[in-house]
Structure formats: C-alpha cells, structure tokens
Amino acid sequence: MDRIALLKQHLETSPDDPFLQHALALELVKMGDDEGARASFERLLSKDPTYVGSYYHLAKLLERTGHTDEAIAVYERGMDAARASGDRKALGELRSAYEELTM
C-alpha cells in the first residue's frame, strides 16, 4: 500500500489527527498534487489553527503556484499562531520566508 493510501486509511479512523493530515498534505506535495495538498493543509488549519508547521508549507505551496497574496496572508496567520504558542523557531522561519517574499 502506498503512503498516501495508508495515511487516508488512518484518517478514516482518526479524522481529526493533525499529524496525519499534515503528513498527507506533504505526501501530496511530493506527488505533485498541489490542489489536494492545499485542500489538506487548509482542512487541517481550519480544524486546528495551532498546528504551526502547516502554515509554512501551505504558504510555500501558494508561493510556488503563483498565489503570492494568499501566501503572504498565510505567513502572517502562521506568525500570529507561532507567537501565541511561543514557538520562536517556527516564528523565525515564517518571518524569514515572509520577508523574503515581501521585500
């Protein structure tokens, strides 16, 4: 069974598991399914806006696919979430990517 099928199977029994949703989105990115990956990241962040790592990956996907304004907004939301959780490492990574895109 491939990784995507396995992750989807696990998500059937644990649909609210943010790690599984994040892992699925990353696998979809690897497979070139940007639309599916975006939907997965957005689903995850709508259910769990504190899952800070997904903001970076979603914003990078949006940036790569030419959705610059949306990427900027996701970086900003991610920085807010990182600040709120006290995750300085994630905040630094998000800020660096944001500044690189906006300068």
C-alpha positions, 0 to 999 in steps of 0.5 A, a space after each residue: 500500500 502506498 503512503 498516501 493510501 495508508 495515511 487516508 486509511 488512518 484518517 478514516 479512523 482518526 479524522 481529526 489527527 493533525 499529524 496525519 493530515 499534515 503528513 498527507 498534505 506533504 505526501 501530496 506535495 511530493 506527488 505533485 498534487 498541489 490542489 489536494 495538498 492545499 485542500 489538506 493543509 487548509 482542512 487541517 488549519 481550519 480544524 486546528 489553527 495551532 498546528 504551526 508547521 502547516 502554515 509554512 508549507 501551505 504558504 510555500 505551496 501558494 508561493 510556488 503556484 503563483 498565489 503570492 497574496 494568499 501566501 503572504 496572508 498565510 505567513 502572517 496567520 502562521 506568525 500570529 499562531 507561532 507567537 501565541 504558542 511561543 514557538 520562536 523557531 517556527 516564528 523565525 522561519 515564517 518571518 524569514 520566508 515572509 520577508 523574503 517574499 515581501 521585500 
